[in-house]
Amino acid sequence: MLQKYYPSGHVDIAHSLCGIERTHYGQGKYDKALAFQVQALKIQQRYYFPGHDDIICTLSHIGCIRNEQGAYNEALDFHRRALTLQEKYYPSYSAGIADILNHICDVLFSQSKYNEALSYSIEYHEKALALQEKFYPNGHVNIAITLMSFGNIFREQEQFDKAIEYYQKALEIQKEYYPFVSIIMIDTINCIGHVLHDEEKYDTAIDYYRRVLSIQENFYLNDHIETFHTLKLIDDTLYKQKKYDEALQYHQKALTIQERHSNTAYTDITNSLNSIGNILYSQEKYDEAIDFYQRSLAFRENLQRSGYVGIITVLGNIANALYKQRKYDEALDIYQRILMIHEKFDATNHVGIVDTLISISNTLRD
């Protein structure tokens, strides 16, 4: 409608384009988001002076989009252009400078350039933090975002104590600004759980994951799909502790949620079915394990996009369960089927072929 009245462009059109872009970005439609943001930038550059804050914001947001698309060098370029303008025209707006510095570190983190990101963050994250603390003398949730970025980098560096220290600081700020337990705290609590999991402190990690689950169950009704991910985290951790009965309970709850949500990818359901089969296999409940493996296989064979690798994995699980039951003829048939799939679709996977031949040999021997 605005383009009808302003055929040659107008800043109001740019504002509308940015609003549409935010919607697409929130939905993960990054190509569409980028197209709208680029259009907005062209209009802004036509009507505003080079250092206008809208231009800086748009440049930085394009950087965020390109980061999500995996175009890291372009993302860095846009963020650095935004930073140059921010420091030139608004040197006293320390919060804005801090936000862009954090975005640059996020891109380096996405590139897995952890050493560079860490050295950059030592110089710039601390600068960002100092700027934020100056701009927000009474504290602010944006400071928590910077602390979270520190924690993420230290976690990847396996400096777990430092990672937890920064996550805990972020959580304390979030508690101050969200006195009632908020959904915003979930990521922070989860991150602490992940670090403890990395350290193999499984009992403590589960405590944090259960805190997240409790928050989700209070905020989401009717088994929201987000609770599925938390149930899976708890299940996987219990499985590593060989607490198979408890793990099975959580995994079955997760599967129920997946099956209830029609928009959940079927490949995720097949993975859950296979994982439940693995738990039952570990408990030596081979018949039950095979039932779940067969259900997983049926899904995979109906999904062309699932690929032969997943089919081979599930077939191998079925064959192994049959072998444990001394049903050698049935196991042999499936191992031979796996070999045929390898030779047809995966002939260069020599390790996989050799492993299958060894399984066939062992089965024939027994």
Secondary structure, 3 states (H helix, E strand, C coil): CHHHHCCCCCHHHHHHHHHHHHHHHHCCCHHHHHHHHHHHHHHHHHHCCCCCHHHHHHHHHHHHHHHHCCCHHHHHHHHHHHHHHHHHHCCCCHHHHHHHHHHHHHHHHHCCCHHHHHHHHHHHHHHHHHHHHHHCCCCCHHHHHHHHHHHHHHHHCCCHHHHHHHHHHHHHHHHHHCCCCCCCHHHHHHHHHHHHHHCCCHHHHHHHHHHHHHHHHHHCCCCCHHHHHHHHHHHHHHHHCCCHHHHHHHHHHHHHHHHHCCCCCHHHHHHHHHHHHHHHHHCCCHHHHHHHHHHHHHHHHHCHHHHHHHHHHHHHHHHHHHHHCCCHHHHHHHHHHHHHHHHHHCCCCHHHHHHHHHHHHHHHHC
